[in-house]
Amino acid sequence: MSPLDLVFGILAVALLLALVRFIAGPTLPDRVVALDTMAMIAIGIISTFAIARDSPDVLDVGVLLAFITFLGTVAFALYIEKRVR
């Protein structure tokens, strides 16, 4: 068993726990934070995959996912700000 297998296992468990929080989250902000966490874990999985396959081109997918996740978080923050007023 390689260390990368251990990393994949830990990331899989973390993704499962974040999914549980996403489903059980009582409020919308809880669900958004859980979704953001799942996206960051997915970026970790993509990065680990790039290391395991010695393929740095795959990292572009992780950067793109991070950018889309950031935009989604900003959009949600703006939505909450306008809803509160």
N, C-alpha and C positions, 0 to 999 in steps of 0.2 A: 504494500500500500504506500503510495507516494504522498508527500505532503500536500500536493495539489488535490488529491482525492479527499483529504481531510478538510481542506478549504472549501471544496465544492459541497461537502456534507454540511459544514457549518452554515454556509450561505443558504443551502436548501432549508435547513431548520429555521433560520432567521426569516426567510421568505414566507414560510408556513405560519410563523408566529405573527408576522405583519399582516398576512391575509386574515387571520383570526381577528385581529384588531380592526381591520377594515370592515369585516362583516358585523362584528359585535359593537363597533363604535357607536355610542349613543348620540353623538352630535355630528354635524357635518364637518366641523374642523377636525375632529378625531379621525374621520374617514379620509380627509385630505392629507393629513399628516401620515397616516398609514400608507396611503397610495404613494406619497412622496418617498417614504421609507422603502417601499417595494421597488420603486424605480431606482433608488440608489443601490439596493441589493442587486438588482438586475445589472447595473453597471459594474458592480463587483464581480458578478458571474461572467460578464463579457470580458472584463479585464483578465480574469483568471484563465478563461478559455484562450485568450490571445497569448498568454504566457505558456500555457500547456502546449499549444500548437505551434509556438514560435512564429506567430503571424501578427505583426504589429498593425497590419492594415485593418484588422477587425476593431481596433481601438477607435477608429472613426465612428463606428456605430455607437459606441459608448459615449463619445463626446456629443453626438447628435441627440441621443436619448437624454443626456444631462441638460442640454440646451432646451429641449422641448419640455422637460420636467420643470425647469426653472420658469419658463414662460407660463406654464399652467399654474404654478404656485403664485406668481405675480397676478395673474388673471383672477385667481380665487381671492386673493387679498383685496383686490380692487372691488370685487363683487361684494365681499363682506363689508367693506368700508361704505359702499353706497347703500347697502341694505340696512345698516345701523342708523343712518341719518334719517 
